[in-house]
Amino acid sequence: MKQIIVGLTILILSTCLHSVVYQWNDTGFQYLMSHSSNNGEVSDKSSREDGSEGGTSSCTFVHAVDVSINKFLSAFFQTDLNWEDRNPKNLMTSASQPASFYKNWRVSGAYNRFQAKMEYLNDKQYGKIQYRNQYFAPGKTNRSYVFVVNPNLPWDAKESLAHTPTFIHDIYTQMKWETSQGSFEIGERVRISEYDLAMWDDLGARHQIPTQRDENFFNAQAKINTVPYLFLLANAYSKHDNTDDYFDLTHYGFGVAFDRRFDFFHMLDASVQYDRMKSDKYSKDPISKDERENYVTSQLRYTHRVGNNLTAFVSYINRSVYSKDQESMLLISNMVRLQARYSFANDLNGDSYIIIGGKLSQENKTSLVFGEFNYPVIPKLYVNMTDKYSPTYLYDNAGVKETAHENEVSVGLNFYFTPWQLVYVSDTFSLIGKKGLVPSSQQLISFGTKLVF
């Protein structure tokens, strides 16, 4: 693998003198504070591994290089570094969806990642080969990242098993092309992951075993032209685990789509697709098996423009399954989303806007309304404000009926030295309220720089 990295590095360096090179850098610092109620909720002190007072700090550094070798060929390199002082054991559970700032604490707040990519693109064809690795620092990974209960492993299935990643290699290949018959895409990924497999014996002792997993992924998609604006869809996806075929997966589907741009101001697209999934893991669960064997997704989206400044769309998605036992279609979820964006007159960056919208999805309990405002209060200084509110839902928690709602507010300032170089600071506050309990809250303070040169 080192030879591949060295070879790609030599290639990029040898072409820089005769190519167009773009570089950008994103450096940031985050400080997370979590406060929960004392009425059955996790306290701020217990939400951190070391139990000390104060918040959790995290730093990020991203540097990328994009090189245009010629008219059709380009190369891309990126390095990501993320560090934190400690990983919280427990994060506040969101009533609607994970808050935007959860991402740095989901798996590990201390890791580094490298990726290199070569791309070929013309009017009708696209191809890429990409390598990516990710290293997770020991002791910084959330121990509950992945839980596995697998009766095929060489010990009792009743014991708790978990694997904590330490290193992941990914190699991607992808090809897309368009013909008079339609558009087609195929791709493959090879993943080699190294992780510590943990198990607890009858005495409660925790054993950690270094393990490696080798997985192959394949996907293919086709969008076939028929009569004007009407297309046939087909897709296939497979996953093969060379370590344990219990996790093998085959997924395929087909459908029909309508896609038409009437003019600059009116666009409509719709589709209905049937999918089927086969896996030993899911086949042992009658509910999951039924849902994945006969899965139907229907969606409709209409986009409308008013002049050059106002754009709005409404979309509807229905997910259903066919139950063999009941011989009928069963509803999984409905979702309706409405969004409008008004862009102000062009400024330094042409990025002044107001966005308002919302989505309704009662089955998934992910309904919310949101708004965002971005505008230069003075030349080069932009203020950004967002608000996401999730309505109250009734939950059944271990037989106890309770309600919960969430509100997330963010305020930030971006100062542009040039249209491509800025410093930013923001404060994101999320509050989850439950009936009869003191609300739980989290606050994230961020500042950093984004530079293009």
LOKOLVEX-814501 format. One record per residue: residue in three letters; y, x, z of N, C-alpha, C in turn. Coordinates in steps of 0.2 Angstrom, whole numbers, plus 5000, padded with zeros to 4 digits. Layout:
N
ALAYXZYXZYXZ
...
//
This chain:
453
MET499450045000500050005000500650045000
LYS500650105003501250155004501350174997
GLN500850184993500950214986501350154982
ILE501250094983501550044979502350044981
ILE502450044988503150044990503550104987
VAL503150164987503550224985503650224977
GLY503150194974503250184966503850144965
LEU503850084968504450034967505050064969
THR505050104974505750144976505950194971
ILE505450234968505650274963505950244957
LEU505650184955505850144949506550124950
ILE506650094956507350064957507850124957
LEU507750184960508150234960508350264953
SER507750264949507850294943508250254938
THR508250184939508650144935509350124937
CYS509450144943510150124946510750154942
LEU510650214939511150254936511350214929
HIS510850174926510950144920510850064921
SER510950044927510949974928511549944932
VAL511549874932512049844936511749834943
VAL512049854948511749854955512249814960
TYR511949764963512249724968511949734975
GLN512349744980512049744987512449704991
TRP512049674996512349635001512049645008
ASN512449635013512249645020512449585024
ASP511949565029512149515034511949535040
THR512449545045512349575052512549515056
GLY512149505061512349445066512049465073
PHE512349425078512149425085512149355087
GLN511649335091511549265093511449275101
TYR511749225105511549215112511449145113
LEU510749135116510549065117510449055124
MET510748995126510748975133510448905133
SER509948895137509548835138509648805145
HIS509848735145509848705152509548635151
SER509048625156508648565156508748535163
SER508548465163508648425169508148455174
ASN508148435180507748455186507248395187
ASN507248345183506848285184506248285179
GLY505748335181505148345177505248385170
GLU505948405169506048455164505948525165
VAL505848565160505848635161506548665163
SER506648705168507248725170507448785165
ASP508048805165508348855161507948925164
LYS507848935170507548995173506848995171
SER506448945171505748945169505648955162
SER506148945157506048945150506049015147
ARG506149065152506149135149505549175152
GLU505249215149504649255151504849285158
ASP505349325158505449365164505749325170
GLY505949265168506249215174506949235176
SER507249285174507949305176508449255174
GLU509049255177509549215175509849235168
GLY510349195165510649215159510249195153
GLY510549205147510349185141509849235138
THR509749215132509249265127509649285122
SER509749355121510049385115509649405110
SER509949395104509549415098510049445093
CYS509849495089510249535084509849525077
THR510149515072509849515065510249565060
PHE509849595056510149645051509749635044
VAL510049615039509749605033510149645027
HIS509849685024510149715018509749705012
ALA510049695006509649675000510049714994
VAL509649734989509849764983509549734977
ASP509949714973509749674966509949724961
VAL509449744956509649784951509449754944
SER509949744940509749714933509649774928
ILE508949784927508749844923508949834916
ASN508849774913509049754906509149684906
LYS509249654900509449584899508849534902
PHE508249554903507749514905507349534911
LEU507449604913507049624919507549644924
SER507349634930507749644936507249664942
ALA507549694947507149714953507549694959
PHE507149684965507449664971507149694977
PHE507549724982507249744988507649714994
GLN507349704999507649675005507349695011
THR507749715016507449735023507749695028
ASP507349665032507549615038507349655044
LEU507849655049507649675056507949625061
ASN507449605065507649555070507449575077
TRP507849575082507749595089507949545094
GLU507649545099507849505105507649535111
ASP508049515117507849555123507249515126
ARG507149455125506549415128506449355124
ASN505849335124505649275120505549215125
PRO505949155124505849105129505149075128
LYS504849055134504149025134504248955132
ASN504748915134504748845132505448835129
LEU505448805123506048775120506148705121
MET506748685121506848605122506548575115
THR506148525116505848485111506348435108
SER506448445101506948405098506748335096
ALA507148285097506948215096506848195089
SER507248235084507248215077506948275073
GLN507148335074506948395070507148455073
PRO506848515072507048575075507748595074
ALA508148605079508848625078508848685073
SER509448695070509448755065509348815068
PHE509548825075509448895078508848905081
TYR508348865080507648875083507348935079
LYS507548945073507148985069507049055071
ASN507449085075507449155078506949155084
TRP506749095086506249105092505649065091
ARG505449045085504849015084504249055084
VAL504249115081503649155081503749215085
SER504249255083504449315087505149335085
GLY505549355091506149375090506249445089
ALA505749485088505749555087505249575081
TYR505549585076505049595070505449635065
ASN505149665060505449695054505049675048
ARG505449665042505049635036505349675030
PHE504949695026505149725020504849685014
GLN505249675008504949655002505249684996
ALA504849684991505049714984504849664979
LYS505249654974505049604969505349634962
MET504849624957505049634950505049564946
GLU505549554942505549484939505749494932
TYR505449454928505549454920505749374919
LEU506349374915506649304914506949304907
ASN506749254903507049234897507149164896
ASP507349134891507449064890506849024891
LYS506249044890505649004890505049034895
GLN505149094897504649124902504949154908
TYR504549154913504749184919504149224922
GLY504149274925503649314928503849354934
LYS503449364939503649404945503049434948
ILE503149494951502649524956503049544962
GLN502749524968503149534974502649554979
TYR502949604983502549624989503049614995
ARG502749595001503149585007502649605013
ASN502949635018502549645024503049625030
GLN502749615036503049595041502749615048
TYR503049655052502849685058503149645064
PHE502649625069502949595075502849645081
ALA503349645084503349695090502949675095
PRO502549715098502049695104502449665110
GLY502249615113502549585118503149535117
LYS503349535111503949495109503749435105
THR503049425103502849365100502649315105
ASN502849255103502649195107501849185107
ARG501549185113500849185113500549125111
SER500949065110500649005108500848995101
TYR500949045097501149045090500649005086
VAL499949025086499448995083498848985088
PHE498548925088497948905092497448895087
VAL496848915089496248905084495648885089
VAL495348835087494748815090494248805084
ASN493748855084493348865078492648875080
PRO492148825080491448825082491148875078
ASN491348905072490948955069491049025071
LEU491549035076491649095078491149115084
PRO490949175085490449195089490449195096
TRP490749135098490749115106490849045106
ASP490849025113490848955114491448915111
ALA491348865108491948825105492448795110
LYS492148785116492548755121493048805124
GLU493048865123493448915126494148915121
SER494648925125495348925121495348985117
LEU495548985111495649045107496349045104
ALA496649095103497349105100497349165096
HIS497749175091497849235088498649245087
THR498849305089499549325089499649385084
PRO500049365079500049415073500449485075
THR500149535072500449605073500749625067
PHE500349615061500649645055500349595049
ILE500749585044500549535038500749565032
HIS500349575027500449595020500349535016
ASP500849525011500749475006500949504999
ILE500549494994500649514987500649444983
TYR501149434979501249374975501249394968
THR501049354964501149354957501249284954
GLN501649274950501849204947502149204940
MET501949154936502149154929502349074928
LYS502849074924503049004922503249014914
TRP503148954911503348954904503448884901
GLU503848874896503948814893503748814886
THR503448764884503248754877503448684875
SER503348664868503548594866503048544869
GLN502548564872502048514876502248504883
GLY502648554886502848544893502948614896
SER503048604903503148674907502448684911
PHE502348744912501748764916501848824921
GLU501448824926501548874931500948894934
ILE500848954935500248974939500449034944
GLY500149034950500349084954499749104959
GLU499749164962499249184966499549234972
ARG499249224978499449264983498849294987
VAL498949354989498449384993498749405000
ARG498449385005498749395012498249435016
ILE498449485019498049525024498449525030
SER498149495035498449485042498049525047
GLU498449555051498149595057498449555063
TYR497949535068498249505074497749515080
ASP497949495086497549505092497349435093
LEU496649435093496349365095496149365102
ALA496449315105496349305113495849255115
MET495549265120495049215123495049215130
TRP494949165134494849165141494149145143
ASP493849185147493249165149493249115155
ASP492649105158492549055163492949075169
LEU493049135170493349155176494149165175
GLY494349145169495049145168495349205166
ALA494949255165495149325162495349315155
ARG495849345153496049345146495849405142
HIS495449405136495249455132495549455126
GLN495849515123496149525117495849565112
ILE495649545107495249575102495649585095
PRO495749655093496149665087495649635081
THR495949595077495549565071495949565065
GLN495649565059495949565053495749505049
ARG496149465045496049415041496249425034
ASP495849405029495949415022495949355018
GLU496449325015496549265012496749265005
ASN496549225001496749224994497049144993
PHE497549144989497849074988497949074980
PHE497849014977497949004970498348934969
ASN498848934965499148874963499248864956
ALA499248804953499448794946499748724946
GLN500248714942500648654940500748644933
ALA500748584931500948564924501348504924
LYS501848504919502248444918502248434911
ILE501848384908501748384901502148324898
ASN502448344893502848294889502448234886
THR502748174886502448124883502948084878
VAL503148024880503647994877504348014880
PRO504848004877505548034880505648014887
TYR505748064891505948054898505348034903
LEU504748034900504148024904503648084904
PHE503448104909503048164910502348144914
LEU501848184912501248184916501248244920
LEU501048234927501048294932500348304934
ALA500148374935499548394937499648454942
ASN499248464947499348524951498648534955
ALA498548594956497948624960498148674964
TYR497848674970497948724975497348744979
SER497248804980496648824984496748884989
LYS496348884994496448944999495748965001
HIS495649025000494949055002495049105007
ASP494749095013494749145019494149185018
ASN494149245017493549295016493349305023
THR493649295028493449305035493049255038
ASP493249195036492849135039492949075034
ASP492449055030492548995026492748925029
TYR492748925035492848865039493548845037
PHE494048885035494748875034494848865027
ASP494348865022494448865015494748795014
LEU495148785008495448725007495548724999
THR495348654997495548644990495948574989
HIS496448584985496948524985497148514978
TYR497048454975497248444968497548374968
GLY497948364962498248294962498548294955
PHE498748224953499048214947499448154948
GLY499948144943500448084943500848084937
VAL501348044937501748024932502548024934
ALA502948054930503648064932504148034927
PHE504748014929505247994924505848034926
ASP506148064921506748104923507248104917
ARG507848074919508348064913509048074916
ARG509348114912510148124913510448084908
PHE510748024910511047974906511648014903
ASP512048044907512648074905512848124911
PHE513448154911513648194916513648154923
PHE513748094923513948054929513348014931
HIS512748014928512247964930511548004929
MET511148014934510448044933509948004937
LEU509347994935508847964938508147994937
ASP507848004943507148034942506747994947
ALA506047984945505647954949504947984948
SER504447974953503747994952503347964956
VAL502647964954502147934958501547984958
GLN501348014963500748064963500248054968
TYR499648064965499048054970498748124971
ASP498648134977498348204980497748194984
ARG497248244983496648244987496548314990
MET496348314996496248384999495448385002
LYS495148445001494448455004494448515008
SER494248505014494148565019493648545024
ASP493248595026492748585031493148575038
LYS493748605039494148595045494348525045
TYR494648495040494848425040494248375040
SER493748385037493148345036492848325043
LYS492948365048492648345054493148305058
ASP493748285056494148235059494248175055
PRO493948125057493948065052494648035050
ILE495148045055495748025053496148065048
SER496048135049496348185045496048175038
LYS495348175038494948165032495248105028
ASP495248055031495447995027496148005024
GLU496648035028497348035026497348085020
ARG496948145020497048195015496648185009
GLU496148145009495648125003496048084998
ASN496448035000496747994996497447984997
TYR497848024995498548034998499048014992
VAL499447964992499947944987500647954989
THR501047984985501747994986502147964981
SER502647924982503047894978503847904979
GLN504247924975504947944976505347924970
LEU505947914972506447884968507147914970
ARG507547944965508147974967508647964961
TYR509247934963509847914959510447954961
THR510747994956511348034957511848014953
HIS512448004956513047984953513648024954
ARG514048044949514648084950515248034948
VAL515748044952516448014951516948074950
GLY517148074943517548134942517148204943
ASN517548254944517248314946517248334953
ASN517448294957517448304964516948274969
LEU516748214967516348174971515648164968
THR515148184972514448174970514048144976
ALA513648094974513248054979512548044976
PHE512148034981511448014979511047974984
VAL510647934982510147904986509447914984
SER509047924989508347934987507847894992
TYR507247884989506747844993506047884992
ILE505747894998505047924997504547885002
ASN504047864999503547825002502847875002
ARG502547875008501947915008501347865011
SER500847855007500347805009499647845008
VAL499147815011498447835010497947775008
TYR497447785005496947735004496347745009
SER496247695013495747695017495047665014
LYS494547705014493947685011493647635016
ASP493647645023493447595028493747525027
GLN494347525026494747465026494847435019
GLU494747485014494747465007495447435005
SER495947475008496647455007497147515008
MET497747505005498247555006498547555013
LEU498647605016498947615023499647655023
LEU500147625026500747665026500747725031
ILE500947775028501047835033501847835035
SER502247835030502947835031503447815026
ASN503947795027504547775022505147825024
MET505447845019506147875021506647865015
VAL507247845018507747835013508347875015
ARG508647915010509147965012509747945007
LEU510347955010510947935007511447995009
GLN511748025003512248085005512748084999
ALA513348105002513948104997514348174999
ARG514548204994514948264995515548264990
TYR516148274994516748274991517048354991
SER517148384985517448444984518148444983
PHE518548484988519248484987519448534981
ALA520048534979520248574973520048644975
ASN519948684969519748754970520248794974
ASP519948834978520348884982520048954981
LEU520048994986519849064985519149064983
ASN518749024987518049024985517748964982
GLY518148914981517948854978517448814982
ASP517548824989516948794993517248754999
SER517748714997518048675002517748605001
TYR517448575006517148505005517048465011
ILE516848405010516648365016515948335013
ILE515448335018514848305017514648255022
ILE514448195020514248145025513548115022
GLY513148095027512548065025512048045030
GLY511448025029511048005034510347995031
LYS509847985035509147965033508847925038
LEU508447875035508047825039507347835038
SER506947855044506247865043505947845050
GLN505847785051505647765058504947785060
GLU504447785055503747805056503747875058
ASN504147925056504147995058504648005063
LYS505047955065505547965071505948025069
THR506248025063506648085061507348055058
SER507447995059508147965057508748005060
LEU509248015056509848045059510448025054
VAL511048035057511648035053511948105054
PHE512348125048512648195049513248195045
GLY513648245046514248265043514448335043
GLU514748355038514948425038515648435035
PHE516048475037516748485035516848565034
ASN517148585028517248655027517948665024
TYR518448695027519148695024519548755026
PRO519948785022520348835024520948815028
VAL520948825034521548795038522148845036
ILE522048905035522548945032522248995027
PRO522649025023522349065018521749115021
LYS521149115018520649155019520249135026
LEU520549095030520149075036519948995035
TYR519248995035518948925035518648905041
VAL518748845043518448805048517848765046
ASN517248775049516648735048516448695054
MET516348625053516148585058515548545056
THR515048535060514448495058514248455064
ASP513948395063513748355068513148315065
LYS512548315069511948285068511748245074
TYR511648175072511448135078510848095076
SER510348095081509748065080509748005085
PRO509547945082509647885086509047885091
THR509047835096508647835101507947805099
TYR507447835101506747805099506347795106
LEU505847755105505347745110504747785110
TYR504547825115504047865114503447845119
ASP502847855118502347845123502047915125
ASN502247935131502148005133501647995139
ALA500948005137500447995142500447935145
GLY500547875142500547815144501247785147
VAL501747835147502347815150502847805144
LYS503147745144503647735139504347765141
GLU504647805136505247835137505647835131
THR506247845131506747845125507047915125
ALA507247945119507548005118508048005112
HIS508548035112508948045107509248115107
GLU509548135101509848205101510448205097
ASN510948255099511548265096511648335095
GLU511848365089511948435088512648445085
VAL513048485088513748495085513848565085
SER514148585079514248655078514948665075
VAL515348715078515948735076516048805074
GLY516248825068516248895066516948915062
LEU517048975062517649005059517349065054
ASN517549055048517449115043518049145040
PHE518149205041518749245038518549285032
TYR518749275026518649305020519149365019
PHE518849425019519349475017519349475009
THR518849465006518749444999518349384998
PRO518249364992517749304991517049324992
TRP516949384993516249404995516149445001
GLN516649455005516549485012516949445017
LEU516549435023516849385028516549405035
VAL516849385040516649385047516649315049
TYR516149305053516049235056515949235063
VAL516049175066515949155073515749085073
SER515249065077515048995078514748975084
ASP514848915086514548895093514148825091
THR513548825092513148765091512848745097
PHE512948675099512748645105512248585103
SER511748585106511248525105511048495112
LEU511048425112510948395118510448335117
ILE509948335121509348285121509448245127
GLY509548185126509548135132508948095132
LYS508748085138508148035140508347985145
LYS508147925144508347875149508147895156
GLY508647895161508447905168508447975170
LEU508548025165508548095166509148125164
VAL509248185168509848225166509748255159
PRO510248245154510048275148509948345148
SER509548365143509348435142509748465136
SER509948525137510448555132510248625130
GLN510448645124510448715122511048735118
GLN511348795119511948815116511848885113
LEU512048895107511948955103512648985101
ILE512849045103513449075101513249125096
SER513549125090513449175085514049205082
PHE513949275080514549305076514249365072
GLY514549375067514249425062514649435056
THR514449475051514749495045514249475039
LYS514549465033514249455027514649495022
LEU514349545019514649585014514249595008
VAL514649595002514349604996514749664992
PHE514349714990514749774987514249804981
//
